[in-house]
Amino acid sequence: MNDWTLDPYRFPDDEPERPRQPRAPQPRDVAPAGALREGEDGFGRRPRPPLQGPPPPGGDGPDDPFVLPPRERRRRRWGWLWKTLAVLVLILALVVVGGGLYLQKRFLQDVPELPPQAQLYAFNRAPGIKFFDRNGDLIASRGPRYGDRVRLNALPDYVPLAFLAAEDHRFYQHGPIDLQAIARASYVNWKAGGVVQGGSTLSQQIAKSLFLTPDQTFRRKIQEAALAWRLERMLTKDEVLELYLNRIYFGANTFGVDGAARTYFGKPASQLTLAESALLAALPKAPSRLALTNDMQAALQRSRWVLQRMHDTGWISRAEMEAAQAETPQLATTATSQEGSYGYLLDHATNEVLSQIGPNSPDLLVRLSIDPALQTQAATILNQVMATDGAQAGAGQAALVTLGPDGSIRAMVGGVDYGASVFNRATQAQRQPGSTFKPFIYAAALEKGVLPSDVRVDGPVRFGDWRPGNYGGGYRGPVTVETALARSINTVAVKLGAEAGGPALGDISRRFGFTTIPANPSLAVTLGSYEVSLMELTSAFQVFQQAGGRLTPSIIEEIRTVDGDSVFLRAPSGPTPAIDLTYASMMVKMMKRVLTAGTGTRAAFDWPAAGKTGTSQNWRDAWFVGFTDEYVTGVWVGNDDDSPMNRVTGGDIPSQIWRRVMIEAHAGMEVRDFDWLVDDPEPMFEDDYRNDYYQGLASEFARAAAEAEPPPLPPPPAVPQPRDEYDASRPLPEENIPF
């Protein structure tokens, strides 16, 4: 046995060390100072004797001072490994901290703070609103329907389980974020090539619905995760689930499981059956599309999947699942709208109310300016005329607005059927007004010194490449300005607009309340080529009714909280001056002739009234807007897809609707004229001796045309498109309706 085998520090893997041989002492030669001994170099060093035998692994030899013992070598290797790991950990920590700071600065700076726990059930909750008419009678209730706040222990077990099965069946097994669900959804979406599955937890869904917008962005997802983490630090899992059940949206303007149960099934949530619970649990995925009043079959199909999921999870038996899948819950009568003709105006009123109140408002009581009798009559008349004459004429839609003398909205009909389309054509649609816009062109000309008795020649006119003509062709020669407006002569309107100038036309449009007319419009504005809404147009005509003053239309009279606190009260206010009384007087007298001897004779009734017809090119839009001393009413007829009607003009269907509505509005009232009208100013120059002849000749032409049977209307001639920087894609309207 060699001596190295007894080394107590030897490890099995170590190579045996070679035994060292004792070395005999050598005599030391003594040399004089500064002399070199034999075998030494210039630094006094001797060369190393050669090694005997092969050197051990890991060094140059047994006498190499740099050869480390094996244990030391292992210790140093592990030391380098731990140092490397420490550096990597430090780098990772720096990356995490830096990433966190970046996320905080880039995505989380504007994350809203969570309110106290007691306020979560009312936070960002829109108020419920009860609407009353001008007489104080209840019209309808609007706003979200929440029902009562429910507790988990007050519900059958299958109610919360149905929602967990539909939205987050591992809710109690994961934290605010479910990484497993995110990975699964990512894989499914990758295979499908689009988003078909989500990985949000209930906590994330609450965070999104209560505090964030529904935008599908990475920023919003980061904020959603941060809020979900904060939420679960504040609440227990049961409290999070309870908050979810009380605040989630179910479509049909309904929030919370109790509100949905009462709205759809007419019962509290505590009385829901298993089938009804699964049907409600199917809605939060797509509440508007799957709302039971919108697509019951799609909601039922998803509810059967929810029941299958509950069975697969072990929460219900197969018999319970099959029985619930075979059941079709019946909707309560409260699930369908009972608003009738009020739907459009209630939408408009709701938007006005929400603009008047702040966040987290209590429930409200709102009194409107609506005349209930006139509203019902207006809706009935509009639908009757459209069902008969409108159907024959290829007109599918109509809208109406009636304003009182103080600017209050007394009636509003936004379409023929609110149930079929909630789009409000009285306030939301922008259409070309055609010749209905001409009174504002004439008013601008009056401000430039033109008088109603002045004569303009109705003849060919050209502005660059644009040659506007009259409807049906032909020209009347010299006519008075008053006659030109009554007969809706296009060439005279264009000439007057050119005399006034673009800046003047833009300025008067702004003063009358138009928001879509540029400051310097092209001459195409004289024929109504710029789009406006019916509400805007009707309000602009009220400037003439109010002797030149403008009123802002309003439907809200008063807003109070359910506790009686006043939120808003519409105070009486005078009109804002928009045009001088003298010019307003001249315009009213000219527009009265539209109903007595012009294009709007079918609108005339037993009251002094003024107004203007309008028809856009190819009969796409037909208008009549007119007023008495009491009411201003505007009517539009057309099609939503902008398709042409069968030669419907403003003097046809719109005038019929206007006349019948105004007769109902004035029933029982004493007839009154415009008592503020003044005499027209005298001309500032000597009249031409030929004017009497031309005026008499024009009057004879007008009388003969009015008495004669009108010939069939030819199609309008093609009109070159003007160079219009505002809307060069729309065709120019033409109108000169002789009856």
Phi, psi and omega in degrees: 000131178281161182294332185289342180287346180266003180296118182292345182260007181285139175248154184304330184276350185281147174280144179293140178279144179286134179293139181280137179269133178297145185246128182286141178297140180254143178293138183266123177283137179257124180242153177300156180300136178086351180267152180269137175278168181292130178088356181266151176269190183292346179257011178079017181259145176260146176293146181287135179292152181295149180287150177259118179084174182291142179288150177291153179295147176094001180197180180270347181162171184292339182260004179291120182293345182267359178281122182264150174298152182304320182296322179292321179298319179295319182298319180291323178299314178296325179298315177297322179297314181293323178296319178298316178298320179298319178296317179298318178297319179297317178298317179298319179297319178296320178297316180297313180296315179297318177297321178296318178296322178295314178299319180298315182285324187274324189238333192251004181295323184258019176292127182293150176283144177287137176287169174304154185304323183294339183263356185299326185285343179244358185292133179055029178270121179293145183284151168280143186232131171252125183258136178237149178280184184294341178270355179092008179270141182294129177264305184192167174250135181231176180094175183293145175253116186257334187070200181265154175288132184248152175253151181300321183286352178263359182251149169302147184303326185287346179292301178295328180296326178297319180288324176295319179297323184282326190245325188194079187288345176259026186306318183275357181256348183235174179271205180300332179237136180256097182297326179296317179293323179296316179297316180297315181295322179297318180294315180296316180294324178296318179293325182278345181077016179186177182279110178237350182212143179249164180237021182284143174272172177300321180297320178293321179295320177295315179302318180293314186288329184267328191236343188236171174273162181277015182301135178270075181232159178296322179301314181294324179294321177296314179296323179298317179294319180296317180292324177297320178297316178295322182296317181284344171284333181273323188242156171281170179300317179297322181290324176296314179298320179295318177297318178302312183295335183267345185239352184289151184270138183240015183079172179055034178059033185241135180233145177081147185294327179288320176298320179293319180298319180287322181291311187275325187240358177066032181212159175289163182296333181292346181252011181292143172274172178298317180295319179293322178297315179296325179293319176291323180294340179283345190279320187303337179298319178211075191298322181287317182287321184266003180310137187298338176274355183250309182216079183297322184293318178295322178294320178296320179298318179290326180296327177293325175294322178298316179296320177297320179295320178297322178291316181296330179280349179089017183270337175223159180277168178297321180297318178295320179297311184294323179294318180290323179293332179279348183268137175245104182300145181261133180284146176278163179295336180290348181283341182258150183288140177244022188275342177057231184285356183271354187304312183296314183289330177290324174300313180296317180294321179300317178297321178293321179297313182296334177284346182264343188247163178266182180290157177055040180284148174288174177298150191234156171243125187234127176259126182261166178272005186292134171270109188299321180294314180294322179298313180296316180294319181297316179296320180295313181298313181301315181291324178296312181295320181289329179289335181256282183295321181296317180297320180291331184267004180072027178255122185258343184222159177205160178212157184210143173222134174236129180247141173280173183293349178259009180088359181284145179278118181264333177206146178210126175233117185265002180170178184278340183206105180294325180297329180275330181204123180270001179294123184270105182284350177279331184239332187260332183282138175246118183225161177286126183279350181060220184289351176297342179275350185299325179305329181284330174292316179295322179296320177295323178293321177299321179295339178269004176108357178288144177244154179302332182274353178296153182252136172231149183270124173274098181208179181304141180218147183219134175231099184065236178270000185263126178236081181295139178234181180265156177297128180084355180078175178083162182222154182259353183080211182292129177220156175286159177299321180298316179294321180299322178288317181298321182269358179055053182278122186292316187297322180291320179299320180293318179297317179295323177296321178293323178295320180288320180095149182304312180302322178293322178293320177294322181293315181290329176297318178296317181295331179274358173100008179280133182253351184256000180266125181291170183293332180224075185288162175284170180294347177299340179296335182295337178251017172075043183273343179272136187281143178221168175263159179298319179299315181296317181293317180295318178296324178295322177294333179294339175302319177294318180298323184267029174059033176100002180258144182257135176244143177274122180298141180212146178248349183263125175261319184202144176231129176227155172280168179294342177272359177096000180286135181283130178253320182206140175221121181287113181272139177299136179216147179284160180291153176274127182302131179237330179207151182297146182303323181298315180291322177298321179297315179298320181294319180298316181294324177292320181285340173295328179290338176300323181274337182264329183212026183231214187279352184247030183296333180287349178268348186294142172215189191280039175222144172297121185218158178223153180180188181207137174274166176199140178218124178277168187301142180063023175058039178282327181225138176232133187228151159214123176236126181209173185205155167245189177292344185255318188226153170239128181228135175240140181229134173237142176226139179176203179232144182298328182272010177066020179282151182293149172266176181275075176058036177280127179247170178296335179277004184255253185300314179301321180293324177298311181298315181301314183298313183293321179293318181292328175298316178294321182294328183261006181301130178081000181263150177285133183294131179222142175265178176283102188279000182258000182296145181239166179290145177291146178292154178284149178299146181273007182216164181287131183291144177289136182297342181276348185296322180299320180295313182295321180292319178295320179296318179296322179294321178296318177299316181295318180295317181295321180293323181290326182277333184284153174290123183293135178289165176303140183280122175283161177294150181292145178292156178293136182244127177300142181288126178289161175278095188243110183290346183275315181204081183281356183271344183268140177289153179283140175281151174226141178201134169204073187280121184275010179205000000 
